Structure formats: structure tokens, C-alpha cells
Amino acid sequence: MENLFNITWIFLALVILSFLASAIKVVQEYERGVIFRLGRLVGAKGPGLFLIIPIIDRMVKVDLRVVTLDVPSQEAITRDNVTVKVNAVVFFRVMDPSAAVVQVEDFKRATWNIAQTTLRNVLGQSELDDLLSNREEINKNLQHIIDETTEPWGVKVSIVEVKDVELPQSMQRAMAKQAEAEREKRAKIVHAEGEFAAAQTLSEAAKLMSVNPVSIQLRYLQTLTEISVEKNSTIIFPVPINLLEKLSELSQHME
């Protein structure tokens, strides 16, 4: 009889300990425990240690840390009829734990699905040039649309980034040809500007020499000096008649 009494007390003690263990809940700093009592929402508790009523209360843990969600490549046709494949990454976190549990079955999967559909829709409304050169504006547009959709779920989408844009091979070759033609165009423009500047400088130099004929003769002499420095050669260089006249006048004055 005494043994039966002891076994009963041990059983009761185990039940009580089990009851207390299930009543004590510990939630980390980055978590919240959403409590349901007999199926009705009580609210979110935590972080730290708190008690719930076993069997009557049920707790669902919700992580409040930022979640990185990779959106796989989505194939879409841009507004200018170019087929592209684009993938993206979404950063979000739960701001309202109760809404994240009550308003949607699986907020992570729901956010992932809405990110995919929004990415395809935005790509269809954008042109290829905007997708390649104005990506920041597209990222802001994606973030605004996705965040607006997930707000009733208590989810805040902070950043959406388009990562890789995959173009068809034919489009890549066409863009390479376009870039090469653009480089040739710029090179020709720079060359033409240089030719124009050189012609303008020569024209100004010619006007200056026409005012003072002696400068033309000095230029003749300078040209002779430059030619003779490079190679030993015989050069027949015409001497202007007016230069001989000047030398004749100079010799007469000396006499």
C-alpha cells in the first residue's frame, strides 16, 4: 500500500513538473511569441521568460530579424519587346508579429511569390535601356509595390535589388556593334575637332605672317635648319627676290 502511495506521489510530481515545463516559455531577443488562448488571439509576448496556460494557450514564435529572400530568374518581355531574364534579392522583416501569423498562412512564401509576380510586371512596363542604366529607379519601384502589398501582413520590405540581367545572344551582339559604332563616332568627332583647331591656328599664323613679310623669311630659314639636322642632304631652296634686295641695300649702306 505504501509503495502504491509513493508511486502516486511520484506520478503527480511528474505531472506537475511537466505542467510547469510546458507553462514556462523563453523567447530570444530577436523573437516574439504570439499567444492564442482557446483559438483567440491574445497578443505577442517577449523577449525573455513568461508563463502560459498549458493546453489552453498555444504559442507561435516569430523571428523579427531581417530576412534575405532570393528571387529566381524571371523571364519577361520589356516594353520595347526584348526578352530578358532577371533575378533579384529582397530584404524584409516582420514589424507586427500578430499580423504575420493571423493575416497570412506563411508570410515568407507569400512575400516570395509576390516578389516574383511584381518583378515580371515591372519588367514588362520598363524599357531595356532603363533596365540597364536606370536600375535604381526600378529597384525603388519594386520596393514600393511589394511593400505596399505586404503591409497588411505586418511585413516591411526595406530593399529590393535587381542583381543580374541576362540578354539574348543576338541582343548582346547588337549592343556590342552599337557600342563600337559609338566609339568610332566619338573618335571621328575628336579628330575633326583637332583638324579644325589646327586649321584655325594655321589661318591665324598666315594672317600674322602676311602683315610682316620678314616673319615668312625667318620661317624659311627655320625650316632649312630643321631639315638639315635630321640628314645630310643637298637642299635646293628658293630664295625670295625681296630678300636679295634687302641684302643689297644692307651692303650699300655698309660701304
C-alpha positions as CSV (number, residue, x, y, z in Angstrom):
1,M,0.0,0.0,0.0
2,E,2.8,2.3,0.9
3,N,4.5,1.6,-2.4
4,L,1.4,2.5,-4.3
5,F,1.1,5.7,-2.4
6,N,4.7,6.6,-3.2
7,I,4.1,5.8,-6.9
8,T,1.1,8.1,-6.9
9,W,3.0,11.0,-5.4
10,I,5.8,10.5,-7.9
11,F,3.3,10.4,-10.8
12,L,1.7,13.6,-9.5
13,A,5.1,15.3,-9.2
14,L,6.0,14.4,-12.7
15,V,2.7,15.7,-14.0
16,I,3.2,18.9,-12.1
17,L,6.7,19.3,-13.4
18,S,5.6,18.6,-16.9
19,F,2.8,21.1,-16.5
20,L,5.2,23.8,-15.3
21,A,7.7,23.0,-18.0
22,S,5.1,23.5,-20.7
23,A,3.9,26.7,-19.0
24,I,7.3,28.3,-18.9
25,K,8.4,29.9,-22.2
26,V,11.6,31.6,-23.1
27,V,11.8,33.9,-26.2
28,Q,15.0,35.3,-27.6
29,E,15.7,39.0,-28.1
30,Y,15.1,38.7,-31.8
31,E,11.9,36.7,-31.4
32,R,8.3,37.3,-30.3
33,G,5.8,34.7,-29.0
34,V,2.3,35.1,-30.5
35,I,-0.2,33.7,-27.9
36,F,-3.6,32.1,-28.8
37,R,-6.0,31.2,-26.0
38,L,-8.6,28.7,-27.0
39,G,-8.1,29.8,-30.6
40,R,-8.4,33.6,-29.9
41,L,-5.5,35.9,-30.3
42,V,-4.1,37.2,-27.1
43,G,-1.1,39.1,-28.4
44,A,2.7,38.9,-28.8
45,K,4.9,38.5,-25.8
46,G,8.7,38.6,-25.3
47,P,11.6,38.8,-25.3
48,G,12.5,36.9,-22.1
49,L,10.7,34.4,-19.8
50,F,6.9,34.3,-19.4
51,L,4.2,31.9,-18.5
52,I,1.3,30.5,-20.5
53,I,-1.6,28.2,-19.5
54,P,-0.8,24.7,-20.9
55,I,-3.4,23.1,-23.1
56,I,-5.5,26.3,-23.2
57,D,-2.7,28.6,-24.6
58,R,-0.7,28.0,-27.8
59,M,2.4,30.0,-28.7
60,V,3.8,30.6,-32.2
61,K,7.3,32.0,-32.4
62,V,8.0,34.7,-35.0
63,D,11.6,35.8,-36.0
64,L,12.0,39.6,-36.2
65,R,15.4,39.6,-37.9
66,V,15.9,40.8,-41.5
67,V,15.3,38.0,-44.0
68,T,17.2,37.8,-47.3
69,L,15.0,36.4,-50.0
70,D,16.5,35.4,-53.3
71,V,14.0,35.7,-56.2
72,P,15.0,33.3,-59.0
73,S,15.4,34.4,-62.6
74,Q,12.1,35.6,-64.2
75,E,11.7,35.7,-67.9
76,A,9.8,38.7,-69.2
77,I,9.3,40.8,-72.3
78,T,10.2,44.5,-71.8
79,R,8.1,47.3,-73.2
80,D,10.3,47.5,-76.3
81,N,9.8,43.8,-77.0
82,V,13.1,42.4,-75.7
83,T,13.1,39.1,-73.9
84,V,15.2,39.2,-70.7
85,K,15.9,37.0,-67.7
86,V,16.3,38.9,-64.4
87,N,16.8,37.8,-60.8
88,A,16.6,39.9,-57.7
89,V,17.1,39.9,-53.9
90,V,14.5,41.1,-51.3
91,F,15.3,42.2,-47.8
92,F,12.3,42.3,-45.4
93,R,11.5,41.9,-41.7
94,V,8.4,41.3,-39.6
95,M,7.1,44.5,-37.9
96,D,3.8,43.1,-36.5
97,P,4.2,39.5,-35.3
98,S,0.5,39.1,-34.7
99,A,-0.5,40.2,-38.2
100,A,2.3,38.0,-39.7
101,V,0.6,34.9,-38.1
102,V,-3.0,35.8,-38.4
103,Q,-3.3,37.6,-41.7
104,V,-1.3,35.2,-43.9
105,E,-0.6,31.5,-43.7
106,D,3.1,31.7,-44.5
107,F,4.4,35.2,-44.7
108,K,7.8,34.2,-46.1
109,R,6.3,32.2,-49.0
110,A,3.7,34.8,-49.7
111,T,6.4,37.5,-49.9
112,W,8.5,35.3,-52.2
113,N,5.5,34.8,-54.5
114,I,4.5,38.5,-54.6
115,A,8.1,39.4,-55.3
116,Q,8.2,37.2,-58.4
117,T,5.0,38.5,-59.9
118,T,5.9,42.1,-59.2
119,L,9.3,41.6,-60.8
120,R,7.7,40.3,-64.0
121,N,5.1,43.1,-64.1
122,V,7.6,45.9,-63.6
123,L,9.9,44.4,-66.2
124,G,7.0,44.4,-68.7
125,Q,6.5,48.1,-68.1
126,S,10.1,49.1,-68.4
127,E,12.3,49.5,-71.5
128,L,15.7,47.7,-71.9
129,D,17.7,50.9,-71.6
130,D,16.0,51.8,-68.3
131,L,16.7,48.3,-67.0
132,L,20.4,48.6,-67.8
133,S,21.1,52.3,-67.0
134,N,18.3,53.3,-64.6
135,R,18.2,50.3,-62.3
136,E,18.0,52.4,-59.1
137,E,14.6,53.7,-60.1
138,I,13.4,50.2,-61.0
139,N,14.5,49.0,-57.6
140,K,12.6,51.8,-55.8
141,N,9.5,51.0,-57.8
142,L,9.8,47.3,-56.9
143,Q,10.3,48.0,-53.3
144,H,7.3,50.4,-53.1
145,I,4.9,47.9,-54.8
146,I,6.0,44.8,-52.8
147,D,6.0,46.7,-49.5
148,E,2.5,48.1,-50.2
149,T,1.2,44.5,-50.7
150,T,2.9,43.0,-47.7
151,E,2.0,45.8,-45.3
152,P,-1.3,44.2,-44.1
153,W,0.7,41.1,-43.2
154,G,2.9,43.1,-40.8
155,V,5.9,42.7,-43.1
156,K,8.2,45.6,-44.1
157,V,10.1,45.3,-47.3
158,S,13.2,47.6,-47.0
159,I,15.3,46.9,-50.0
160,V,14.8,45.2,-53.4
161,E,17.8,44.9,-55.7
162,V,17.9,43.6,-59.3
163,K,21.1,41.5,-59.5
164,D,21.7,40.1,-63.0
165,V,20.1,40.9,-66.3
166,E,20.6,38.1,-68.9
167,L,20.1,39.2,-72.6
168,P,19.7,37.1,-75.7
169,Q,22.9,36.4,-77.7
170,S,21.5,38.4,-80.7
171,M,20.8,41.4,-78.5
172,Q,24.3,41.2,-76.9
173,R,25.9,41.2,-80.4
174,A,23.7,44.2,-81.5
175,M,24.7,46.1,-78.4
176,A,28.4,45.4,-78.9
177,K,28.1,46.7,-82.5
178,Q,26.3,49.8,-81.3
179,A,29.0,50.5,-78.7
180,E,31.7,50.0,-81.2
181,A,30.0,52.4,-83.6
182,E,29.6,54.9,-80.8
183,R,33.3,54.8,-80.0
184,E,34.2,55.3,-83.7
185,K,31.8,58.2,-83.9
186,R,33.5,59.9,-80.9
187,A,37.0,59.2,-82.3
188,K,36.0,60.9,-85.6
189,I,34.5,63.8,-83.8
190,V,37.7,64.3,-81.7
191,H,39.8,64.0,-84.9
192,A,37.7,66.5,-86.7
193,E,37.8,69.0,-83.8
194,G,41.6,68.6,-83.8
195,E,41.8,69.3,-87.6
196,F,39.6,72.3,-87.2
197,A,41.7,73.7,-84.4
198,A,44.9,73.1,-86.4
199,A,43.4,74.8,-89.5
200,Q,42.2,77.8,-87.4
201,T,45.7,78.2,-85.9
202,L,47.4,78.0,-89.3
203,S,45.0,80.6,-90.7
204,E,45.8,82.9,-87.8
205,A,49.5,82.3,-88.4
206,A,49.2,83.1,-92.1
207,K,47.4,86.3,-91.3
208,L,50.1,87.3,-88.9
209,M,52.9,86.5,-91.4
210,S,51.1,88.4,-94.2
211,V,51.3,91.6,-92.0
212,N,55.1,91.2,-91.5
213,P,56.9,89.6,-94.6
214,V,60.1,89.2,-92.7
215,S,58.5,86.5,-90.5
216,I,57.9,84.4,-93.6
217,Q,61.6,84.6,-94.5
218,L,62.6,83.7,-90.9
219,R,60.2,80.7,-91.2
220,Y,62.1,79.6,-94.4
221,L,65.4,79.7,-92.5
222,Q,63.9,77.8,-89.6
223,T,62.6,75.1,-92.0
224,L,66.1,74.8,-93.5
225,T,67.6,74.3,-90.1
226,E,65.1,71.6,-89.2
227,I,65.7,69.7,-92.4
228,S,69.5,69.8,-92.1
229,V,69.5,68.4,-88.5
230,E,67.9,65.1,-89.5
231,K,70.0,64.1,-92.5
232,N,73.0,65.3,-94.5
233,S,71.4,66.2,-97.8
234,T,71.6,68.8,-100.5
235,I,68.6,71.0,-100.5
236,I,67.6,73.5,-103.2
237,F,65.7,76.2,-101.5
238,P,64.3,79.1,-103.4
239,V,65.3,82.5,-102.0
240,P,62.8,85.3,-102.4
241,I,63.9,88.2,-104.5
242,N,62.9,90.8,-101.9
243,L,65.4,89.1,-99.5
244,L,68.2,89.7,-102.1
245,E,67.1,93.3,-102.4
246,K,67.3,93.7,-98.7
247,L,70.8,92.2,-98.6
248,S,71.9,94.5,-101.5
249,E,70.6,97.6,-99.7
250,L,72.4,96.5,-96.5
251,S,75.7,96.1,-98.3
252,Q,75.4,99.5,-99.9
253,H,74.8,101.1,-96.5
254,M,77.9,99.4,-95.1
255,E,80.0,100.8,-97.9
